[in-house]
Amino acid sequence: MAQQPSFKTVFVFLDTDKYCSPFDMLVAIDVFPNSMIFKYENVTGEDAPKIVYDLLFPRGPIGAQHTKIFINGSNFDMVNEVVAATQKCMASAPWGNSIIVDPRGAYSTAAGAVAKTLGLSLEKGFGALEGKNVTVLAGTGPVGQTAARIYASEKANVVITSRTMAKGQAVAEKINKEAGAQRVKVVEVTKPEQTALAVKDAEIILAAGAGGIQLLSAGDLKAAAKCKIVADINAIKPLGVEGLGSNDDGKELASSVFGIGALAIGKLKIKIETEMIKRATEAPQGLFDYYIAYEIGKAAILKKLAKPKA
């Protein structure tokens, strides 16, 4: 009897940018040290079918289950284009495959940030996210708009800030359409002093800006009289929130105001991405995106909270 081939796990990275970020590749290798990585850069929706068909067929249906597609990039529109083209290929092929989508880590970072704020809110007795007033600073960036989308799915009232009203409105309209309700509003912030307006009613504030940019000053936080939780995803100095350290995890910054720093969020982000990769590798097919990322993060947080009760 002919011996069945032993298939090595292969991750194929389709990146819409001109370079493929090593971050996700390193996580994949840490999860599966004996795996192999293939990367394609500047991938478009037009390129994707040629690559996808070529990776589906050589190893047959069994081998294809060991070949996982990771779609990446900084431009959400381009990423979604490649995702749609890839899914179309799967639907027309004799067998499919698993697709992991985490554009520049935005999905797993946003999922980790929202899950951490949920956990802290429950831990401190502030309740679940439904009905909470949340402000996402830099809400049109990759992490910001993903976090806003997740908060909206939890039925929170979300304010996103944007330097351009039209861009912010486009993001808000898209999320509101998905949510089937008007959950997201926009505040234009082109000057630091406008931030106070965006956070004045916020119970939860998430600074979701790029590294090295402070979005929330100590004065702005003090002026946010209703704020109970503030979180930051920026670990590069200057940090996104003045007075909040990268390693802070539930630290009381002021009376009944608690903070979560970037590295505390980052620990959960890595766990989320690791679990996404594991699930995708075990599943013969499926889409593993921000929805799955948040499901993983939320479950981890709720499990952790349940331990003391047990």
Protein Blocks (a to p, Z undefined) as FASTA:
>chain_A
ZZddddddddddddfbfbdcfklmmmmmmmmmmbccdddehiafklmmmmmmmmmmmnoj
mlmmmpccddedjblklmmmmmmmmmmmmmmmmbdcdddddehhlmmmmmmmmmmmmmmm
mmnonopfehpacddehklbmklmmmmmmmmmnopacddddfbfklmmmmmmmmmmmnop
afbccdddfbfklmmmmmmmpcbdcdfbdehiafbdfklmmmmmmbmbdcdfbfbdcdfb
ghiafklghiafbghiacddfklmmmmmmmmmmmmmmmmmmpmbdcddfklmmmmmmmmm
mmmmmmmmZZ
